[in-house]
Amino acid sequence: MLTRPSSDDLRIIGQFTGRIFLAFAGVSVLPLVAAIGVGEWAPGGSFLLMLGVFAILGAALTRLPTSRPLDIRHGVVVVALGWLLVPAVAAIPLALSGHFSDFIDVYFDAVSGLTTTGLSVLQDLDHLALSLNLWRHLLQFLGGLGIVVVAVWLSVGGAGLALSRSEGREDKILPSISSTSRFIWRVSLVHMAVGVAVLFGVSFVFLGFTSGRSLFHALMIFFAAFSTGGFSVQSTSLGYYHSPILEAAAGGIMLAGTMSFQLHFALWRRRFREAVRNLETRSFLTTFVTLLVVTMVGLATLGTYHGILGHARQGLFQFLSAHTTTGFSTVPSSELAGWTGLAFAGMVTAMALGGMAASTAGGVKALRVGLTAKVLKNESKRVMMPPGSVIPIGYFQDGHRRMTVEVAHAAMFITLLYLGLYLVGTGVGIAYGYSLQDALFESVSAGGTVGLSVGITDPSMPVVLQIVYMCEMWLGRLEFLAFFALIGTLWSAVRGR
């Protein structure tokens, strides 16, 4: 029997949703300061309005009285609501910029940013105000680290564990979620200091940018690369720079972003053997090397690029962007649409599988791929064994573990949900007249929170397809759990007793 959520349940959900709003009110100060610093007064006013809306909503909701702490049931609903409501307020400055036709386009851009996808229907990106573009990239950085980590950092307290689990970050790196969150921030800020310095040097020394322009470009590229988000400073993405050095620097940051924070912790503590032995590390390296070979062979067959260096540069970067689910590109969408055969198969599979769990990357995740592979291998062995034989499955992931039935079922169930999500988006794309190849590519890019496009995503795309892609981004980023919790809560509220 369904139990209707009590008024106290709803107040708890509202209160912690309000804390997330307050966290974003604090973050809103950063683009406001940037706008004032570069003299962009109109965007500055819109940031002030956004800050006020976040602050008022947050203050009102956090005043709701509660008598119980947040638990996992509340946490998943809070996260689901956060990923739906925060983009609506975060889109206010973009809506007032004049670069979007209507609010659905603006909301699409904000959802794409916060889910670290990178697909965009923004018009005339090259003339977007600097502070507004910085805000878009900052949204991706915050989305990559997670709304939850931001909220915990601002003293949400012990409830952080329930929120973190609802986002798919199931394992605590350190004894408490607060210390785990601080570690994630520490790692991110170290990467930021190094990454921005390198990108600034490349922009200033090799590209000849001014110091101010170099700083803004370095910040935005880092935010998009480390969050594996893929928003671009210019309309031609990283192809704008025509710089192999900058592509290499961005590629290193993308790889850092797709690494799990557990792996970062192992490397931080110099547990190099443990890092290499982890099932997820080996799974990611296996799919990366295998699919890279498939993609490069496919490109060689197509003969798209001249010379080994050009072939290697374009193929490797686009593939790295796909497998890390970043979405940067150095080739136009129309050219990427010409990657057929093995090149297409390698790219789409890489996007679908994605990066590591507990990272900023999207997709099925390497850990689930590794677990599913072990289950399939075990089942093939059982065929050759006497009936009723049980073969234990062991694996190394932050220590020796034995796979339980629950873990195996969960890994395969989520994997199947992702595949179903990709197919639904593909079907809608085909219904609107796009080819199977283009519809599949764009759907996997949205569901895997990648951001690469073959040209379907643009200001003229059908509204229904926009909504489908937004749902894919949201479900792909939250890995379905929060969606089921939100739907269950709403259904219980309506039909429960």
N, C-alpha and C positions, 0 to 999 in steps of 0.2 A: 504494500500500500504506500502511495506517495504521501510524504509529510510536507505540508505547506510550510515554507520558511516563516519563522516567527518575525515579529517586528524587530526584535533584538538582532536577528541574523541580518536583516536588511540594514540596520543602523551600523553594524560592524563593517559590512561591505561598503557602505557609504563613507564611513569614517576613513577607512584606509585608501579608498579611491581619492578622497580629499587630500590625504597626505602625499599621494603621487602628484596631484595638481600643485600643491605647495612646493614640491621639489622642482617642478618645471617652472614655477614662478621665479624661483631663485636662479635657475639656469637662464631664464629670459633676460636677465641683466646683461649677459655676455654679448649677444647681438645688439642690444641697445647701446652699450658702450662703444661697440665697433661702429655703429651707424653715426653716433655723435663724433667719434674720432675722425671719420673720413668725410664728415659734413653732409651726410645723407639724412636730411631732416624729416622728409616724408616717411621713409621706412622707420626712422627713429620713433616717430609718433605711433606708427602701427605696432611696433614692438612694445611700447608703453601700454597701449590698449590691450595687447595680448597678455602682458604681465598682470595687468589689473584683473582681467577675466580669470586667469589661473588663480590669482591670490584670493579673489572674492569667493569663487566656487570652492577652493580648498579650505578657506577659513570657515565657510558655512558648513561644509560637510564634516570637518574634523570636530565641530562642536556637538555632533550627535552623541548622546549619552549611550554608553554600552556597559554591560555587566560581565562580559566574557571576553577572553582573548581570541585573536584570530586563529583559526585552524585551517587545515588544508582545503576543506570545502569552501570556506570563504575566500581563501587565497587565490584559488584558480579563477573564481568569478571576478575578483578584483583585477587580476591581470588581464582577463578577457575584456573587461570594461575599460581598463586603462588604455589598451591598444586600440580600442574603438573611439574613445572620447578625447584622448590627448591630441590625436591628429586634427580633430575638428577645431580645437582652440589654437593649436600650433599653426594652422593654415591661415589664420587671420591676416598676418602681414603679407602673405603670398596673395590672398584674395584681393587685397587693396593695391597690389602692385600693377595691375593692368596687363599682366602677362598670361592670364587665363580667361577662357571664354565664360565659364560658369563655375559654381562652387563644386560640382562633382569632379571637375578637372583639378581644382585646388586640393580637394580632399584626397584624390588619387595620388597626387604628388606627395602630400604629407604622410599618407599611409605607406607609400613606397619608401619614403625616407626612414620612418620609424621602424619599419620591418627590415631595413637594410637591403631592400631589393634594388632600387636604382632605375626602374622603368619610369619614364616621365612623359607628360603631355604638355610640358611648359613651352610657351611660344617665345622665340627670340631670346634664348638663353644668353647669347653673347652680349646683350645689352641689359641684363638683369642687374639691379643694384648690388654692389659688392657685399653689403651687410646681409641682404636677403639670401644671396647664394651661400654665404657663410652659415646662416641659420639652417639652410637645407642640409648642409654637410654636417653641422653639429647635431642635427636630429639623427642622422645616421650613426654618428659616434655614440650618442646616448642610447640609440636603439640596439647597437651592437653589444654594449655593456649591459643593457637591460634596464628597463624602467625600474625593476625591482632593486637593482644594486644602487641606483641613484636614491631611491626612497630609503633603503637601509642606511646608506651613508649619511642621510639626514635624520638619523636616530629613530627609525621606525621601531627598532628594538628586536625582541625575541620573535616577533611575528614574521621576521624576515625569512625564516626557514620555510614556512608554509608558502610564502610568495615565491621563493626561489624554486622550490620543487615544482610549482605550477608552471614555471617558465621552461622546464626541461632541464634545469641545472640540478641534477638529482644528488650528486655527491658533494659533500662538504670537503673542501681542500684542507681547511683548518678546523679545530674543534667547534667553533661557532660560526654562524652565518655572517656575523659582523666582522670577525677577523678574516673570513674568506672574502668578503666584499672589499675590505681594505687592501688585501693582497691583490685582488683583481685591479683595483684602482692604481696600486703601486706599480704593477707590471705595465699597465696601460700608459701611465705617465712616463715611465722610463722609456718605453718604446716611442712615445710622443716626443720626448726630448731629443732622442737620437734621430728618429725619422724626420722630424721637422728640420733639424740642423742639416742633415744630408740633403734633403729636398731643397732647402734654402740655398745651400752651397751650389747645387746643380743649376738652379734657376738663376742665381746671381752671377756665377762664374761662367758657366757654359752657354746659357741662353741669353745672357745680357740683360736680364730684367733689372729694374730698380730695386732697391732694398725693400721698400714697402710692398711692391707688387710681388717680389719673391716670397716675402713672409706670408701674405695672404694665400698665394698659390700653394705654398708648402703646407700650410695649415689645412687647407681644404682637401688637398690630395691625401694627406695623412689620415684625416678623419674618414674619408671614403675608403681608403685602402685598408686601414686597420679594422674598420667595422665591416669589411667585405661588403660595402654598400654600393659603390660604383657611381654615385652622382658625379657629374663632371663640372669643372670650372668653365669649360668652353663646350660648344655644341658638338665638336668633333672628338670629344673625350681626350684621351692621352695622345691621340694622333695629332692633336694641335701642336705639340711640342717638337715632333720629329726628332726625338732624342733617345737613342738606345740607353744612354746612361740613366736618364730619368725613368725609363721603363724598367730597368734593372732594379733601381732603388725602390720604385713602387711595388715591384714583384716581391721583393724581400719583405716589405711591410704586409703585403697580402698574405704571404705564407705565415707570418707571425700571427695575423688575425685569425687564420683558419685553424691554428693549433689550439687544442683544448687547454684550459687554464690548469688542469691537472698536469699536463705535459710541461707547461711553463713552470709549475711548481717543482717538478722533478728536476728540470734543468737548472732552476734557481738554486736548488739544494745540491746540485752537481751529482745527481743520481742518473748518470748517463746510461748505464746498463739497463736500469729500470725503464727509462724512456724508450730505449730501442726495443726492449722485450714486450712492451705493451701491445696487446692485440690491436688496439685502434691505430697505433703508429704503423704497424706492419700492414694492416688493412688499407690504410690511406696510401702508403707508398706503393703497394701492389697495384691498386686501381689507377694510381697516378701514372706509373710507368707504363702499364699495359695500355691504357686508353690514350696516352700520349703517342705511343708507337702507332696505334690504330689511326689516330688523327693525322699524324705526319705522313704516314703511308698514303692515306686518302688524299692529302693535299698534293703529294708528289704525283699521284695518278692524275689529278685534275690539271696539274701544271699551271696553277694560278699565279705563282710567283717565280721570278727569274733568279737563278743563282741559289746556291746552298744557303748563304747567309740570309738572304731575304726570306727564303722559305722557312728557315729555322726561326728567325726573329718573329715573323708574323704568326706562324703556327704555334710556337711555344707560348707567346704572350697571350694570345686569345684562349689557348687551352688552359693556361694557368688561371686566367680570369674566370673561366667556366668552372673549373674544379674547386677553386676556392670560393666560388659563388660571389665574386666581387662585382663583375659586370663592366669593368673598364674595357675599352677597345681601342685599337689603333687602326682599324679599318672601318669603312662606312657600313651601315646596315645592309645596303644593297649588295655589297661585296660579300658580306657574311652569309647572305641568303644564297649565294652561289656555291657555298661549301656543301656539296652533295655527297652521296655514297658513304664511304668509310669516314671521311672527315666529319660529316653530319652525325653519324652514329657515335663517334668518339666524343664529340662536343656535347651532344644531348645526354648521353649516359653520364658524362662527367658532371654536368649541371644537376642531373637527377640525384646522384649519389652525394655530392657536396663535400663538406669538410668534416671536422671532428665535432663530437658532442661537447657541450660546455665550452663552446667557442662562439665567436661572432658569426660563424658561417651558417648557411642554411642547408637544405637538402636532407636526404635520408640519414646521413651521418655515417662515418667510417666504422664506428663501434657497432652499429646495427648491421652493417654489411658484413663485418667480421663474424659476429654472432650467428647471423643467418647462414653464412658459409659453413661454419662449424656444425650447425644443425643438419644441413644438407649432406655434409660429408659423413656425419654420424649415421644418418638414415641410409646412406648408400652402403655403409659397412654392415648394418643390421640385416640387409637383404641376404648377405652371405653367411649370417649366423643362424644358429638354431632358434626356433620360435620362442619368444619370451625372453630372449637375451637382452640384458641391459648394459649398455656401454656408457660409462660416465664421461662427461665432456668437461675437460678442464681448460682454463685459459688464464693468461696473465694480464691483469689490468689493475695497476697500482697494488700489486700483490697477487698471489695465487688464488684463484677462485674456481668454484665448481658451478657449472651452469645449471640452474634450476629450471623446472618446467615453466614457471612464471616468467623468468627472464627470457627464455626462448620464445614463448608465445608473444610476449610484449614486443620483442624486436621484430618478429615477423608480422605482427598485426599492424604496427606503425608503418613498416615498410609497405605493406599492402595498401594502407590508407593513402600514403604518398603516391603510389602508382595510380590509385583510383582518382586522386585529385588531379594528377597530370592528365589523365584520360578525359575527365569531365571537361576541363578547360580546352582540351584539343577538340572535343566534340562540338563545343559551342563555337570555336573558331571556324571549324569546317562548315557549320550551319550558316555562318555569315559569308561563306564563299571563299575562304582562304584555303590554300592547298594543305594537304595532310602534313607535309614537311614543315611549312611555315607555322601552321597552327600548333603542332607538337612542340616546336622549338620555343615559341612564345609562351605556351602554357607551362612548360617545364621551367622556363626562366622565371615566371611569376611564382609558381608553387615552390620552387627551390630557392626563392629570394635571391636570384642571380642578377638580373638587370640587363643582360645582353638582349639585343633585339634584331629581328630581321626586317623590321619596318612596319609591323602591325600596330605597335603602340605609337600613336601620334595623335595630335589634336582632333583629327577627323574620325577616329575609331568609334564604333557603335557604343552607346552608353551601357547597354547590357553587357557587352564584352568587358568594358571597364569595371563594372561591378563584379563580374566573375573573376577577373584578375585580382581585384582588391581582396575578395574572399580567399583566393589562393594564397596571396601574400600573407594575410592574417593567419590562416590555418597553418601554412607552412612555417611561419615564424614561431607560433605557439605550439606546434606539434600536436594539435588536435585536442589535447587534454582539457585546456581551458574552454574550448568550444563546447565540448560535451557537458562540462560543468555548468556553463552559462545556460545552455538549452535546458538542461535538467532542472536548474533553479527556476527558470521561467515557466516551464511546464508544471512543476510542483506548485508554483504560486497560483497558477490558473486552475489546475485540476486536483491539487492535493487537498487533504483534509486536516 
